[in-house]
Amino acid sequence: MTTVTTVRRRRDEERAATASDDTGGFRRRLLDGLAASIAEKGYRATTVADVVRRARTSRRTFYEHFAGREECFVALLTDSNAEVIRQIYAAVDQTAPWKNQVRQAVETWIACAESEPAITLSWIRDVPSLGDAARRLQREMMEAFVTMIQTLCDTGELRAAGVGPVSRQIVVMLLGGLRELTATTVEDGGRISDITEVAVQASIALLGPHPAM
């Protein structure tokens, strides 16, 4: 079973469990409806009507959960990015050689992105032009990913190899490069998994031991 298939299966199982609760079920259906519309026509062309039609619920139910389309989008991305971070933490074996750990983290990030390429692209391209809530989310999630990478790099195995502590500036450069490479790959019609090796090698080069400045 491929990593992408595993990511999708886990998400399906979690959504099925959530649906057993009426309130959580409606919220999940609305988020899934938004995700489906983004995959079909993009965020900018998506309306609340598109979301409720795909969620098979009403506008009244939508507005019981979200103030509008952007708030629903922020909730979708919040859940999606939190799940990516959770899966990366779970995938990294902190007793493995440090380069293997970097590979595990990058491959998991790419698998999550490839499981929902339209959401990934919308996260990278659409959020910067939206309102304060979306831009605040972008900053908060960037900090969450920075914290994750710094935490993963601050282990005995990596310190013994001369890796870490890793500065925030280095992590921001790494994340920015991965995000832009991912976005341009999707826009050009490629598969995100095609960038795996270059992403792994670039991450190893950026995070690896360096002479003291």
Summary of the structure (lengths in Angstrom):
residues: 213
radius of gyration: 18.3
end to end distance: 44.4
largest distance: 60.2
contacts: 641
relative contact order: 0.11
helix: 78%
strand: 0%
